[in-house]
Amino acid sequence: MSFSDLFGSGEHTRNLGHFASIVTLASVDGEINPEEEKVLQRLARKLDINEEDYAKILKNPAGFPMNPPNTRDKRLERLYDLLTVIYADHVMDEQEAFLLKRFAIGLGFSTEDSDKIIKRSNQILGGILPFDDYIYLLNKK
């Protein structure tokens, strides 16, 4: 086993943190319902989370705490990362939009700002944009 095998890649670790945050948000109102679980399974596949990690996160999402960044741009970057995962199949369904809004609020955006950001993001993300272009277009009036 190599040294790098002992630790997950930065991207995989970030994916685990994002997914755990989404699981935490999905379970805020109690148990995860079957429709939410379908969305979570789909997102886990998109994030390349294996069954073992999926089970660990569902059992204890707090083991992967959500630490929202302090700056708006860093919070937008986390939201953008999740948006690129959701849009990997070029579709955001109602359940994904609902979880995305909860995620945005969990990152520290107000309900009003979350709605505006998600609406504008839906208009922008017909394809994959670099983060700098995303920020520019999101803030453009």
ZADO-101762 format. One record per atom (N, C-alpha, C): residue in three letters; x, y negated, z; atom name. Coordinates in nm, 3 decimals. Layout:
<doros>
- residu,x,y,z,atome
- ALA,X,Y,Z,CA
...
</doros>
This chain:
<doros>
- residu,x,y,z,atome
- MET,0.085,0.117,0.000,N
- MET,0.000,0.000,0.000,CA
- MET,0.090,-0.123,0.000,C
- SER,0.062,-0.214,-0.090,N
- SER,0.142,-0.336,-0.098,CA
- SER,0.092,-0.438,0.003,C
- PHE,0.177,-0.537,0.029,N
- PHE,0.140,-0.642,0.123,CA
- PHE,0.013,-0.714,0.079,C
- SER,-0.001,-0.738,-0.050,N
- SER,-0.120,-0.810,-0.100,CA
- SER,-0.247,-0.728,-0.085,C
- ASP,-0.234,-0.595,-0.075,N
- ASP,-0.352,-0.512,-0.056,CA
- ASP,-0.409,-0.525,0.085,C
- LEU,-0.327,-0.572,0.179,N
- LEU,-0.373,-0.586,0.317,CA
- LEU,-0.474,-0.699,0.333,C
- PHE,-0.471,-0.794,0.245,N
- PHE,-0.557,-0.910,0.253,CA
- PHE,-0.635,-0.926,0.123,C
- GLY,-0.761,-0.972,0.135,N
- GLY,-0.840,-0.994,0.015,CA
- GLY,-0.788,-1.114,-0.062,C
- SER,-0.820,-1.116,-0.189,N
- SER,-0.780,-1.232,-0.269,CA
- SER,-0.858,-1.354,-0.220,C
- GLY,-0.806,-1.472,-0.250,N
- GLY,-0.874,-1.595,-0.210,CA
- GLY,-1.014,-1.602,-0.268,C
- GLU,-1.027,-1.563,-0.393,N
- GLU,-1.158,-1.568,-0.458,CA
- GLU,-1.254,-1.470,-0.392,C
- HIS,-1.207,-1.348,-0.365,N
- HIS,-1.294,-1.249,-0.303,CA
- HIS,-1.335,-1.292,-0.162,C
- THR,-1.239,-1.348,-0.087,N
- THR,-1.270,-1.396,0.047,CA
- THR,-1.372,-1.508,0.040,C
- ARG,-1.357,-1.599,-0.056,N
- ARG,-1.454,-1.708,-0.074,CA
- ARG,-1.591,-1.650,-0.110,C
- ASN,-1.593,-1.549,-0.197,N
- ASN,-1.719,-1.484,-0.234,CA
- ASN,-1.787,-1.421,-0.112,C
- LEU,-1.708,-1.357,-0.027,N
- LEU,-1.765,-1.297,0.095,CA
- LEU,-1.825,-1.405,0.184,C
- GLY,-1.754,-1.517,0.200,N
- GLY,-1.805,-1.627,0.281,CA
- GLY,-1.932,-1.688,0.225,C
- HIS,-1.933,-1.709,0.094,N
- HIS,-2.054,-1.761,0.029,CA
- HIS,-2.171,-1.665,0.050,C
- PHE,-2.145,-1.537,0.026,N
- PHE,-2.253,-1.440,0.038,CA
- PHE,-2.304,-1.431,0.181,C
- ALA,-2.213,-1.432,0.278,N
- ALA,-2.255,-1.428,0.418,CA
- ALA,-2.339,-1.550,0.453,C
- SER,-2.303,-1.665,0.400,N
- SER,-2.381,-1.786,0.424,CA
- SER,-2.521,-1.773,0.365,C
- ILE,-2.527,-1.716,0.247,N
- ILE,-2.657,-1.696,0.182,CA
- ILE,-2.742,-1.598,0.261,C
- VAL,-2.681,-1.490,0.309,N
- VAL,-2.753,-1.393,0.392,CA
- VAL,-2.803,-1.460,0.519,C
- THR,-2.718,-1.540,0.582,N
- THR,-2.759,-1.612,0.702,CA
- THR,-2.878,-1.702,0.673,C
- LEU,-2.872,-1.774,0.564,N
- LEU,-2.982,-1.863,0.528,CA
- LEU,-3.108,-1.785,0.493,C
- ALA,-3.091,-1.673,0.426,N
- ALA,-3.208,-1.592,0.388,CA
- ALA,-3.277,-1.533,0.510,C
- SER,-3.201,-1.510,0.616,N
- SER,-3.259,-1.447,0.735,CA
- SER,-3.297,-1.546,0.843,C
- VAL,-3.287,-1.675,0.816,N
- VAL,-3.318,-1.778,0.916,CA
- VAL,-3.463,-1.766,0.963,C
- ASP,-3.554,-1.736,0.873,N
- ASP,-3.695,-1.730,0.909,CA
- ASP,-3.737,-1.591,0.958,C
- GLY,-3.643,-1.510,0.999,N
- GLY,-3.673,-1.376,1.048,CA
- GLY,-3.604,-1.272,0.963,C
- GLU,-3.669,-1.161,0.946,N
- GLU,-3.611,-1.052,0.868,CA
- GLU,-3.610,-1.086,0.720,C
- ILE,-3.517,-1.026,0.651,N
- ILE,-3.507,-1.045,0.506,CA
- ILE,-3.616,-0.960,0.441,C
- ASN,-3.703,-1.025,0.363,N
- ASN,-3.812,-0.951,0.300,CA
- ASN,-3.760,-0.879,0.175,C
- PRO,-3.838,-0.784,0.122,N
- PRO,-3.791,-0.706,0.007,CA
- PRO,-3.754,-0.790,-0.115,C
- GLU,-3.826,-0.898,-0.141,N
- GLU,-3.793,-0.983,-0.256,CA
- GLU,-3.661,-1.055,-0.235,C
- GLU,-3.638,-1.103,-0.112,N
- GLU,-3.510,-1.167,-0.081,CA
- GLU,-3.396,-1.066,-0.092,C
- GLU,-3.422,-0.944,-0.051,N
- GLU,-3.319,-0.841,-0.060,CA
- GLU,-3.281,-0.812,-0.205,C
- LYS,-3.380,-0.814,-0.295,N
- LYS,-3.350,-0.795,-0.437,CA
- LYS,-3.257,-0.905,-0.488,C
- VAL,-3.286,-1.030,-0.448,N
- VAL,-3.202,-1.142,-0.489,CA
- VAL,-3.062,-1.126,-0.430,C
- LEU,-3.055,-1.088,-0.303,N
- LEU,-2.925,-1.069,-0.239,CA
- LEU,-2.844,-0.959,-0.308,C
- GLN,-2.909,-0.851,-0.345,N
- GLN,-2.839,-0.743,-0.415,CA
- GLN,-2.787,-0.792,-0.550,C
- ARG,-2.867,-0.869,-0.619,N
- ARG,-2.825,-0.922,-0.748,CA
- ARG,-2.707,-1.019,-0.730,C
- LEU,-2.715,-1.105,-0.629,N
- LEU,-2.605,-1.197,-0.603,CA
- LEU,-2.478,-1.123,-0.560,C
- ALA,-2.495,-1.018,-0.482,N
- ALA,-2.379,-0.938,-0.440,CA
- ALA,-2.308,-0.879,-0.562,C
- ARG,-2.385,-0.831,-0.657,N
- ARG,-2.324,-0.778,-0.780,CA
- ARG,-2.250,-0.889,-0.855,C
- LYS,-2.313,-1.006,-0.866,N
- LYS,-2.250,-1.118,-0.935,CA
- LYS,-2.120,-1.160,-0.865,C
- LEU,-2.117,-1.150,-0.733,N
- LEU,-2.000,-1.190,-0.655,CA
- LEU,-1.898,-1.078,-0.640,C
- ASP,-1.927,-0.964,-0.699,N
- ASP,-1.837,-0.849,-0.692,CA
- ASP,-1.813,-0.804,-0.548,C
- ILE,-1.922,-0.794,-0.473,N
- ILE,-1.916,-0.747,-0.335,CA
- ILE,-1.957,-0.601,-0.333,C
- ASN,-1.869,-0.517,-0.281,N
- ASN,-1.896,-0.373,-0.281,CA
- ASN,-1.999,-0.337,-0.173,C
- GLU,-2.046,-0.213,-0.178,N
- GLU,-2.151,-0.170,-0.086,CA
- GLU,-2.109,-0.177,0.060,C
- GLU,-1.982,-0.144,0.087,N
- GLU,-1.933,-0.147,0.225,CA
- GLU,-1.937,-0.290,0.281,C
- ASP,-1.885,-0.386,0.203,N
- ASP,-1.887,-0.525,0.247,CA
- ASP,-2.030,-0.578,0.255,C
- TYR,-2.114,-0.537,0.161,N
- TYR,-2.255,-0.577,0.161,CA
- TYR,-2.321,-0.535,0.292,C
- ALA,-2.300,-0.409,0.331,N
- ALA,-2.359,-0.358,0.455,CA
- ALA,-2.305,-0.433,0.577,C
- LYS,-2.173,-0.459,0.579,N
- LYS,-2.114,-0.533,0.692,CA
- LYS,-2.173,-0.672,0.704,C
- ILE,-2.189,-0.739,0.590,N
- ILE,-2.241,-0.875,0.592,CA
- ILE,-2.388,-0.875,0.634,C
- LEU,-2.467,-0.781,0.584,N
- LEU,-2.608,-0.775,0.624,CA
- LEU,-2.621,-0.748,0.773,C
- LYS,-2.532,-0.664,0.825,N
- LYS,-2.538,-0.628,0.967,CA
- LYS,-2.497,-0.746,1.055,C
- ASN,-2.395,-0.820,1.011,N
- ASN,-2.343,-0.929,1.093,CA
- ASN,-2.293,-1.045,1.005,C
- PRO,-2.385,-1.122,0.946,N
- PRO,-2.339,-1.233,0.861,CA
- PRO,-2.262,-1.339,0.940,C
- ALA,-2.285,-1.346,1.071,N
- ALA,-2.213,-1.443,1.153,CA
- ALA,-2.064,-1.410,1.161,C
- GLY,-2.027,-1.289,1.127,N
- GLY,-1.887,-1.251,1.124,CA
- GLY,-1.812,-1.322,1.012,C
- PHE,-1.886,-1.386,0.924,N
- PHE,-1.833,-1.464,0.814,CA
- PHE,-1.897,-1.602,0.823,C
- PRO,-1.859,-1.682,0.923,N
- PRO,-1.932,-1.806,0.948,CA
- PRO,-1.923,-1.907,0.835,C
- MET,-2.030,-1.984,0.823,N
- MET,-2.035,-2.091,0.725,CA
- MET,-1.971,-2.213,0.787,C
- ASN,-1.866,-2.260,0.726,N
- ASN,-1.797,-2.380,0.772,CA
- ASN,-1.809,-2.486,0.664,C
- PRO,-1.915,-2.567,0.671,N
- PRO,-1.933,-2.667,0.566,CA
- PRO,-1.818,-2.766,0.564,C
- PRO,-1.769,-2.798,0.446,N
- PRO,-1.662,-2.897,0.435,CA
- PRO,-1.711,-3.034,0.481,C
- ASN,-1.616,-3.120,0.515,N
- ASN,-1.650,-3.253,0.564,CA
- ASN,-1.682,-3.352,0.453,C
- THR,-1.625,-3.333,0.336,N
- THR,-1.647,-3.430,0.229,CA
- THR,-1.760,-3.385,0.136,C
- ARG,-1.823,-3.483,0.078,N
- ARG,-1.933,-3.455,-0.016,CA
- ARG,-1.882,-3.374,-0.136,C
- ASP,-1.766,-3.413,-0.189,N
- ASP,-1.713,-3.342,-0.306,CA
- ASP,-1.681,-3.197,-0.275,C
- LYS,-1.629,-3.169,-0.156,N
- LYS,-1.599,-3.030,-0.118,CA
- LYS,-1.729,-2.950,-0.099,C
- ARG,-1.832,-3.014,-0.043,N
- ARG,-1.962,-2.946,-0.030,CA
- ARG,-2.021,-2.919,-0.167,C
- LEU,-2.008,-3.018,-0.257,N
- LEU,-2.056,-2.998,-0.394,CA
- LEU,-1.978,-2.886,-0.463,C
- GLU,-1.851,-2.876,-0.433,N
- GLU,-1.771,-2.769,-0.493,CA
- GLU,-1.821,-2.631,-0.449,C
- ARG,-1.856,-2.617,-0.321,N
- ARG,-1.913,-2.490,-0.275,CA
- ARG,-2.047,-2.462,-0.342,C
- LEU,-2.127,-2.566,-0.353,N
- LEU,-2.256,-2.552,-0.420,CA
- LEU,-2.236,-2.516,-0.567,C
- TYR,-2.140,-2.581,-0.629,N
- TYR,-2.108,-2.552,-0.769,CA
- TYR,-2.062,-2.406,-0.785,C
- ASP,-1.979,-2.357,-0.693,N
- ASP,-1.936,-2.217,-0.698,CA
- ASP,-2.057,-2.125,-0.697,C
- LEU,-2.151,-2.153,-0.608,N
- LEU,-2.271,-2.070,-0.602,CA
- LEU,-2.354,-2.084,-0.729,C
- LEU,-2.364,-2.206,-0.782,N
- LEU,-2.439,-2.227,-0.906,CA
- LEU,-2.379,-2.148,-1.022,C
- THR,-2.246,-2.144,-1.030,N
- THR,-2.183,-2.069,-1.140,CA
- THR,-2.210,-1.920,-1.126,C
- VAL,-2.223,-1.873,-1.002,N
- VAL,-2.258,-1.732,-0.980,CA
- VAL,-2.402,-1.708,-1.022,C
- ILE,-2.491,-1.797,-0.980,N
- ILE,-2.633,-1.781,-1.014,CA
- ILE,-2.651,-1.787,-1.165,C
- TYR,-2.580,-1.880,-1.230,N
- TYR,-2.596,-1.898,-1.374,CA
- TYR,-2.511,-1.802,-1.456,C
- ALA,-2.449,-1.705,-1.391,N
- ALA,-2.369,-1.606,-1.465,CA
- ALA,-2.456,-1.533,-1.568,C
- ASP,-2.583,-1.516,-1.534,N
- ASP,-2.674,-1.451,-1.629,CA
- ASP,-2.760,-1.554,-1.703,C
- HIS,-2.724,-1.682,-1.691,N
- HIS,-2.789,-1.794,-1.761,CA
- HIS,-2.932,-1.819,-1.716,C
- VAL,-2.969,-1.765,-1.600,N
- VAL,-3.105,-1.781,-1.551,CA
- VAL,-3.102,-1.805,-1.400,C
- MET,-3.183,-1.900,-1.354,N
- MET,-3.206,-1.916,-1.212,CA
- MET,-3.355,-1.895,-1.188,C
- ASP,-3.388,-1.789,-1.118,N
- ASP,-3.529,-1.765,-1.092,CA
- ASP,-3.572,-1.842,-0.966,C
- GLU,-3.700,-1.833,-0.934,N
- GLU,-3.755,-1.909,-0.821,CA
- GLU,-3.690,-1.870,-0.689,C
- GLN,-3.665,-1.741,-0.670,N
- GLN,-3.605,-1.695,-0.546,CA
- GLN,-3.462,-1.748,-0.531,C
- GLU,-3.386,-1.746,-0.639,N
- GLU,-3.250,-1.799,-0.635,CA
- GLU,-3.252,-1.949,-0.608,C
- ALA,-3.347,-2.020,-0.668,N
- ALA,-3.360,-2.165,-0.645,CA
- ALA,-3.393,-2.194,-0.499,C
- PHE,-3.480,-2.112,-0.442,N
- PHE,-3.518,-2.128,-0.302,CA
- PHE,-3.395,-2.106,-0.211,C
- LEU,-3.321,-1.999,-0.236,N
- LEU,-3.201,-1.973,-0.157,CA
- LEU,-3.095,-2.081,-0.179,C
- LEU,-3.085,-2.130,-0.301,N
- LEU,-2.989,-2.236,-0.331,CA
- LEU,-3.021,-2.362,-0.251,C
- LYS,-3.148,-2.395,-0.241,N
- LYS,-3.187,-2.513,-0.164,CA
- LYS,-3.152,-2.493,-0.016,C
- ARG,-3.178,-2.375,0.036,N
- ARG,-3.144,-2.347,0.176,CA
- ARG,-2.993,-2.355,0.196,C
- PHE,-2.917,-2.307,0.099,N
- PHE,-2.772,-2.313,0.105,CA
- PHE,-2.725,-2.458,0.106,C
- ALA,-2.783,-2.541,0.018,N
- ALA,-2.746,-2.682,0.010,CA
- ALA,-2.775,-2.753,0.143,C
- ILE,-2.887,-2.724,0.202,N
- ILE,-2.921,-2.783,0.332,CA
- ILE,-2.823,-2.734,0.438,C
- GLY,-2.788,-2.605,0.432,N
- GLY,-2.690,-2.550,0.525,CA
- GLY,-2.552,-2.615,0.511,C
- LEU,-2.521,-2.661,0.390,N
- LEU,-2.394,-2.731,0.367,CA
- LEU,-2.396,-2.874,0.422,C
- GLY,-2.515,-2.922,0.457,N
- GLY,-2.525,-3.054,0.517,CA
- GLY,-2.594,-3.159,0.432,C
- PHE,-2.649,-3.118,0.317,N
- PHE,-2.724,-3.213,0.235,CA
- PHE,-2.866,-3.224,0.290,C
- SER,-2.924,-3.344,0.280,N
- SER,-3.063,-3.362,0.323,CA
- SER,-3.155,-3.286,0.227,C
- THR,-3.279,-3.268,0.266,N
- THR,-3.376,-3.201,0.180,CA
- THR,-3.392,-3.278,0.049,C
- GLU,-3.402,-3.410,0.061,N
- GLU,-3.418,-3.494,-0.058,CA
- GLU,-3.296,-3.484,-0.150,C
- ASP,-3.176,-3.495,-0.092,N
- ASP,-3.055,-3.484,-0.172,CA
- ASP,-3.042,-3.345,-0.235,C
- SER,-3.079,-3.242,-0.159,N
- SER,-3.074,-3.106,-0.212,CA
- SER,-3.163,-3.092,-0.335,C
- ASP,-3.285,-3.146,-0.325,N
- ASP,-3.377,-3.139,-0.440,CA
- ASP,-3.319,-3.210,-0.562,C
- LYS,-3.263,-3.330,-0.540,N
- LYS,-3.205,-3.407,-0.650,CA
- LYS,-3.086,-3.334,-0.712,C
- ILE,-2.998,-3.282,-0.628,N
- ILE,-2.879,-3.213,-0.676,CA
- ILE,-2.917,-3.089,-0.755,C
- ILE,-3.010,-3.012,-0.703,N
- ILE,-3.050,-2.888,-0.771,CA
- ILE,-3.120,-2.920,-0.903,C
- LYS,-3.208,-3.021,-0.902,N
- LYS,-3.276,-3.059,-1.027,CA
- LYS,-3.175,-3.102,-1.132,C
- ARG,-3.082,-3.188,-1.093,N
- ARG,-2.981,-3.237,-1.188,CA
- ARG,-2.888,-3.124,-1.232,C
- SER,-2.855,-3.035,-1.140,N
- SER,-2.769,-2.921,-1.173,CA
- SER,-2.835,-2.830,-1.275,C
- ASN,-2.965,-2.810,-1.261,N
- ASN,-3.038,-2.729,-1.359,CA
- ASN,-3.033,-2.792,-1.497,C
- GLN,-3.037,-2.926,-1.501,N
- GLN,-3.030,-2.995,-1.629,CA
- GLN,-2.891,-2.985,-1.691,C
- ILE,-2.790,-2.986,-1.605,N
- ILE,-2.651,-2.986,-1.652,CA
- ILE,-2.602,-2.848,-1.693,C
- LEU,-2.635,-2.748,-1.615,N
- LEU,-2.571,-2.617,-1.631,CA
- LEU,-2.641,-2.527,-1.733,C
- GLY,-2.628,-2.561,-1.857,N
- GLY,-2.671,-2.471,-1.962,CA
- GLY,-2.561,-2.371,-1.991,C
- GLY,-2.440,-2.407,-1.953,N
- GLY,-2.321,-2.325,-1.968,CA
- GLY,-2.230,-2.352,-1.851,C
- ILE,-2.109,-2.309,-1.858,N
- ILE,-2.014,-2.328,-1.750,CA
- ILE,-1.931,-2.454,-1.778,C
- LEU,-1.933,-2.544,-1.681,N
- LEU,-1.856,-2.667,-1.691,CA
- LEU,-1.744,-2.666,-1.587,C
- PRO,-1.633,-2.731,-1.616,N
- PRO,-1.532,-2.749,-1.512,CA
- PRO,-1.590,-2.835,-1.399,C
- PHE,-1.543,-2.816,-1.277,N
- PHE,-1.596,-2.886,-1.162,CA
- PHE,-1.592,-3.038,-1.179,C
- ASP,-1.483,-3.093,-1.233,N
- ASP,-1.471,-3.238,-1.251,CA
- ASP,-1.582,-3.291,-1.343,C
- ASP,-1.612,-3.218,-1.450,N
- ASP,-1.721,-3.258,-1.540,CA
- ASP,-1.855,-3.249,-1.470,C
- TYR,-1.872,-3.146,-1.389,N
- TYR,-1.996,-3.127,-1.312,CA
- TYR,-2.019,-3.247,-1.220,C
- ILE,-1.917,-3.288,-1.144,N
- ILE,-1.929,-3.403,-1.052,CA
- ILE,-1.964,-3.528,-1.130,C
- TYR,-1.895,-3.551,-1.242,N
- TYR,-1.922,-3.669,-1.323,CA
- TYR,-2.067,-3.671,-1.370,C
- LEU,-2.115,-3.561,-1.424,N
- LEU,-2.251,-3.555,-1.477,CA
- LEU,-2.356,-3.561,-1.364,C
- LEU,-2.325,-3.501,-1.253,N
- LEU,-2.418,-3.501,-1.141,CA
- LEU,-2.440,-3.643,-1.089,C
- ASN,-2.334,-3.721,-1.084,N
- ASN,-2.342,-3.857,-1.031,CA
- ASN,-2.383,-3.961,-1.134,C
- LYS,-2.385,-3.923,-1.261,N
- LYS,-2.423,-4.016,-1.366,CA
- LYS,-2.572,-4.045,-1.357,C
- LYS,-2.605,-4.169,-1.366,N
- LYS,-2.746,-4.211,-1.351,CA
- LYS,-2.818,-4.204,-1.482,C
</doros>
